[in-house]
Amino acid sequence: MFNRNLPIGTRDEFGSVAQAKEKITNQIQDYFRNRGFQKLTTPLLEYKAVFSSMEQQTYQPYQMLDEHGETLVLRPDLTLPVARVMSTTGIKTPVKWYYSGEVFRVKKQLSGSYNQRTQAGIEIIGYRSLKAEWECLTAAIELCQQLAVNDLHVELGHARFVNAVLHALPLNTLQQATLQQALFSKNVTAYQAVIAPLADDPFYPFLEIWPWLFGDFDQVLQQLKLLPDLPELQSILQELSATQAFLQQQFSQQSIELDLSIESPQAYYTGMIFHGYNDSTAEFLFSGGRYDQLLSSFQNTLQPAVGLAFEVDQLAQYTAITDTTPTTLIYFDAASWGAAQQTLQAQPNSSLCLAETKHEAEQIARRTNSKLIDVTEVNP
Ligand SMILES: N[C@@H](Cc1c[nH]c[nH+]1)C(=O)O
């Protein structure tokens, strides 16, 4: 029998939700166009190989076969298709793209989140400087302000931090993996069991507090004084501190946090990572980071790149939409078409009633609680 249910994890959108999402997507895209970014559109379907640098532990892509038996996926990410575009076209860098679209991530059942989500984002390709991260963060904060997200927390992190510490410890690969797993899952018992034999290591005072190393930027930075002096760690901390100083100067009211104990949201990040959240949404409002190696996996040249994506579904919760459901219906006939058009322009929340007879129009007006204007009487 014909199945009228929606596939798991999908939904129909109409009314204020659909309007809020349209408004936000337009606002984000207008903002970036005005900042000199260029629009890029990529297809919903891609070859599966495009996404091979994404770890898919928490979700799977929707898959299908094309007519030659090649595996296609509904794109689970919008950054990797941009990398593919850069490698298959001769587009010169630096370049700044903006885009919006749907991404599809099949979540574990009962996770409560949707498998189809709308993102609007940017990719800045060809700039090595921290200024690229700063442009992303400036845009993210300014747009959240415009969208009236007033309790925004911006959290910074670094994709190389965890590995830099793990490699400095006298542990074999398996022990490193166990420690990382315990840290990311905040499994304190397992974590303490792995660090116990390291009590004499110079990293031990730091290891004791590592799982709790997140929160207010300055407080976390203070605790990082426990770290032994390693050039790789120092350069990571310098980047983060310079970014915090920049943000404080530009947005003195903005709360900035630091988290050096979380898993990178995307496996392809190689540098600073950042996201925004607030206390009332379970998911990030935006998320991004630097991914300098990604383009080299598609082509033979290394390209520095930074980007971020806004989660339009999450932001939609903040957007107040004035109801535009028509409250006035305009009844007309062939001779009064012009008058009907004029009334439509002049009356807010109005719509043409396409009923054949006046009687039918009156019935529709009653059913939809609308006022009926009859322009055949104005222009008989
Ligand atoms: N594609 C990333 C966000 C991003 C855009 N550019 C860089 N990162 C995500 O969905 O999490």
The ligand as an ORCA input file, in Angstrom:
! r2SCAN-3c Opt
* xyz 1 1
  N      31.150     21.566      7.024
  C      31.363     21.809      8.439
  C      31.410     23.283      8.738
  C      32.523     23.945      7.983
  C      32.441     24.733      6.893
  N      33.725     25.007      6.565
  C      34.537     24.483      7.404
  N      33.796     23.779      8.298
  C      30.246     21.145      9.250
  O      29.204     20.814      8.701
  O      30.417     20.942     10.429
*
